[in-house]
Amino acid sequence: MSVVENLEKIKQNIAESCYNCGRSTEDITIIGVTKYVSVERAQEAIDAGIVNLGENRKEELLEKYEAIGSRANWHFIGSLQSRKVKEVIDKITMIHSLDRKSLAKEINKRASAPVPCFIQVNVSQEESKHGLAPEEVEDFVHLMESYENVKVAGLMTMAPHDADDERLRGIFRQLRALRDKIRDKHLPYAPCEYLSMGMSNDYRLAIEEGATHIRIGSSLVG
Ligand SMILES: *Cc1c(COP(=O)(O)O)cnc(C)c1O
């Protein structure tokens, strides 16, 4: 399938989910996750009208950045080693995987302007997943006050692949409740307005539960 066809289907699904819960499709940002595909396929996504691309490895981000550059907004969605921050920091629009103080410190040091970051939360508490435990997040947010180049834009999670709809909704709801709690503190360094949740197999539910940024790979470019 062409990216254009895939995107059309995804947009229909987004419209349906938004309709189901009384939201506007304008509130949903699609991030095309190109980590599995070639530069050409990423280019095809751009031509189809995708504006935001997500990569989870530094090497691939730089390779695609070389070809596509500022025609896309680049999102870093994978675990980011501190020593790699300096090579990507001036190319990325948002980081979705802030999960530790040492990374915040490095971002703060290397960035020349505040970088909107999602704090990654391991809501499902799976051993294999990165992210802070939900109960650690509030204290972590408060630590960000001392890093002027780190802005807490929102919270991110990855849901388990094999969970049923009710479990998925539960996970998304929990992240949303945590987002609301932090947002309602009105901290200048942590507006925490956004929710990065939902992938190819669960974005419809995620939208119904409040997602603002959905990260779609296989069903868009796969
Ligand atoms: C790969 C990846 C995605 C996209 O997954 P699909 O199931 O292919 O849509 C989204 N978010 C993160 C963090 C990923 O690593």
The ligand as a Tripos MOL2 file, in Angstrom:
@<TRIPOS>MOLECULE
LIG
   15    15     1     0     0
SMALL
NO_CHARGES

@<TRIPOS>ATOM
      1 C1          8.1630    1.7020   16.8450 C.3       1 LIG1
      2 C2          7.5320    2.6620   17.7540 C.ar      1 LIG1
      3 C3          6.2470    3.1800   17.4630 C.ar      1 LIG1
      4 C4          5.4410    2.7830   16.2450 C.3       1 LIG1
      5 O1          4.9930    1.4760   16.3710 O.3       1 LIG1
      6 P1          3.9580    0.8320   15.3080 P.3       1 LIG1
      7 O2          3.3290   -0.2700   16.0840 O.co2     1 LIG1
      8 O3          4.7700    0.3600   14.1680 O.co2     1 LIG1
      9 O4          2.9890    1.8830   14.9490 O.co2     1 LIG1
     10 C5          5.7260    4.1110   18.3390 C.ar      1 LIG1
     11 N1          6.3950    4.5070   19.4410 N.ar      1 LIG1
     12 C6          7.6060    4.0260   19.7630 C.ar      1 LIG1
     13 C7          8.2910    4.5300   20.9890 C.3       1 LIG1
     14 C8          8.2130    3.0850   18.9350 C.ar      1 LIG1
     15 O5          9.4170    2.6190   19.2580 O.3       1 LIG1
@<TRIPOS>BOND
     1     1     2 1
     2     2     3 ar
     3     2    14 ar
     4     3     4 1
     5     3    10 ar
     6     4     5 1
     7     5     6 1
     8     6     7 2
     9     6     8 1
    10     6     9 1
    11    10    11 ar
    12    11    12 ar
    13    12    13 1
    14    12    14 ar
    15    14    15 1
@<TRIPOS>SUBSTRUCTURE
     1 LIG1         1 GROUP 0 **** ****
